[in-house]
Amino acid sequence: MKTRLTMLLFPVLLLLQVHYATAQQRYTISGYVKDQQNGESLIGISVSKAGTGLGTVTNEFGFYSLTLPAGEHEVQFSYVGYTSIKMNVSLKGNKTLDIKLEKSSSQLSTITVKGTKQEKAVNTLNTSINRLDIAQLKKMPTFMGEVDVLRSIQTLPGVNTVGEGASGFNVRGGAADENLILLDDAPVYNSTHMLGFFSVFNPDAVKSINLIKGGFPAEYGGRTSSVLDIRMKDGNNQNMTVNGGIGNIFSRLSIEGPLQKDQSSFIIAARRSYIDILMKPFLKGDMKDTKLNFYDVTAKVNFKLNKNNTLFASGYLGRDVFGFGTQVNMNWGNKTATVRWNHVFSNRLFLNVTTFYSNYDYSLDFNNESQKEAGEDNQRYKWTSNIINYGVKPALTYYINAHNSVHFGVQGLYYTFKPGTGTGEEGETSSVKELTQQHGLEAAAYIDHEWKPSSRFGVQYGVRFSAYQYLGKGTVYYYNDTTPGIRKTLIGTKQYGANELIKAYNYLEPRITARYALSDNHALKASYSRTTQYMHQLSNTASPTPLDIWTPSTNNVQPQVADQYTLGYVYDAPSNVYEISAEVFYKNMEHQLDYIDNANLQLNQLIEADLLPSHSRSYGLELMAKKEIGASTGWISYTLSRSERQTNGISKNEWFLNRYDRTHNLNIVFTHDFTKRSTFSANWVYASGTPGTFADSRLEFQDWDIPYNSTGKRNTYRLPAFHRLDISYTLKGKQLRRWKGEWVFSLYNVYARRNAYAIYFQQNKDDQSKKEAVRLSIIGSIIPGITYNFKF
């Protein structure tokens, strides 16, 4: 292990030695790039020596560092939607240069178009990364006219969902729990409100959205399919502003402003739905106390302590409540907190230290008061569960020169799993069943080197070493091997003390991404990455629910491991208006979880006896064409893919399709600005139906028909194809002093398509001897929406 690690690090150490021997005549320009209007740091800004391939981009905190030979240089700062800045810089020593960019009056301006070359995809090393602009998201048509982050990323190639109302998304053939969703580096375990219709991310508080599907940088780990990295706004440090919106589902309000101009700022954003309030006059009887609402609050503050130190603190609190009268009540929610410290050691060495806390919990409550009213003992049952994380991430970037940079750091994450506590009451009698708490410690160290020896070729390679320890306190269970597909039998138990080591896993995760430019407008890219996942979601449904159980890797459950290979091509039109990309990928996944038939997942202390290790693979082609500049913008994405798995004891040990497999997935997103005040947008999606398992025969028992699958194979049928059209129209009002308002009118599912979420079978009411198939559609009609947004 030590020899392999040394071999991987040797090129980095060699380059550092070369640098020290040749750096006497080179100096560094460094600083921050921010928005002139609100002081927000700008991510991904191109900083380059004009007319050359020497350049860099700002990091996620707006910091850049560019080392050039001593002498005179013309340095250019550019970004789509901002007016480029060119300035002459005389380098006789290291220089700190903070820049503020002004938003361009028109994205068609010549200077803006020319200034985007360095940060276009054809010039970056990244593969399989999609960056979404929040301004573009706000133009897209969505459910009930509300901007939604998760619905937007589902229009990208390689991303799909099992249907409307699904609370998760799938990336390149992976399960929903294989996506690492980060809000300011804190993990979010349930990213949706209202069972999947809205995301938990308030768009008024979001600054950037990055979806990484492959070619993972070494700093990311813990999931095998994707990373959705969402960064919150820092807050306007120039002026106090208020944003808000009033819709027919929920309303939102955000306030941001300076605590001390140019030095510190804050933002607080809140949302609350009121469907239950609007429905209340129409509900009677047992339904009159129905609850259906959600709320969330997002907040952040930052302080520039001095020129080298900045402190950030952010947090999120959200909850969903769903209940039918007093008989059935569910609620679930996330809490996160993040504290970050940025420190600039020198013009070339940047440090970010992040600590975070995350807590996801849910409860389910059944209360049968009708028995009490009838003079019988009241029956009640309540089930609660949660998962808590504490983490720390020190990360450093060393900018060697314009051709080389090194990223390295360590990470630690402590898990506490509370799988479930069930409390039953009948009259004065009560009983409690509590599953054993589980604890885990995940640690990692990583380093990668980004090397661009010429404008044609670049490579980023590195390694991540991750270690995981399954810890006590608790009872550990041991099972024997049985016939595959049959519940294992318990053969023994053992007690472990608090933080006592039960099982340890260690993995080396190499990563490499390379780019070769065929010309100024054409480039080939390739990547390989290995990722490891130490936690798992237990769900026997195609779409995760808020009540699904999370479990760590244990002595009986091995970590998931994925190897992914990607080859891509990127073309940028000479005008920089159009971009076309194509990628093929192959992903091999080991130790995924499957279940025996009729597995019992709820409050089952011996749940591991029902789990089966599974081997999966996915492969496909992703195409995307987009236009970002001009009156008409948008993109077309298409994915041709296959996702399948093989599990001993299931489907006759043969490969079968994953429930979330979709052969074809096409999305067309179009936006047109008629004038500066009016915008039309449309989104059309088409996707192959998801696989399903249906009975092909029946058993008769005492006049009862029991559906039966005689083949013993899973997912041999497909649901009908999914397609839907959404449109919206935005009309901006005239600005009255500082007040800006706009109306958003939307139609969701324009031609009222009844897309099948599932199909089940029942006896025909008119002829009991016949069976009929019933299509379950979550939404089968046109859904209008209207929202009024304001800002002052």
Secondary structure, DSSP 8 states (H G I E B T S, - for coil): -HHHHHHHHHHHHHHHHHHHHH-TTEEEEEEEEEETTT--B-TT-EEEETTSS-EEE--TTSEEEEEEESEEEEEEEE-TTB--EEEEEEESS-EE--EEE-B-S-TT-HHHHHTTTTTSGGG----SEEEE-HHHHTTS--GGG---HHHHHTTSTTEE-SSTT-S--EETT--GGGEEEEETTEE-S--EEGGGTEES--GGGEEEEEEE-SS--TT--S-SSEEEEEEE----SSS-EEEEEEESSEEEEEEEEEEETTTEEEEEEEEEE-HHHHHGGG--GGGTT-EEEEEEEEEEEEEEEETTEEEEEEEEEEEEEEEETTTEEEEEEEEEEEEEEEEE-SSSEEEEEEEEEEEEEEEEEEEEHHHHHTTS--EEEEEEEEEEEEEEEEEEEEEEETTEEEEEEEEEEEEEEEEEEEEEEETTEEEEEE---EEEEEEEEEEEEEE-SSSSEEEEEEEEEEEEEEE-SEEEEEE---STTS---EEEEEEE-TT-EEEEEEEEEEEEEEEEESSSSEEEEEEEEEEEE-EEEE-SSSS--TT-EEEE--SSS--EEEEEEEEEEEEE-TTSSEEEEEEEEEEEEEEEEEE-TT---SS-TTGGGGEEEEEEEEEEEEEEEEE-SSSEEEEEEEEEEEEEEE-TTSGGG--EE-TT--SEEEEEEEEEESSSSEEEEEEEEEE---EE---SEEEEETTEEEEE-TT--SS-EE---EEEEEEEEEEE---BTTBEEEEEEEEESTT-----SEEEEEE-SS-TT-EEEEEE-S--S-EEEEEEEEE-
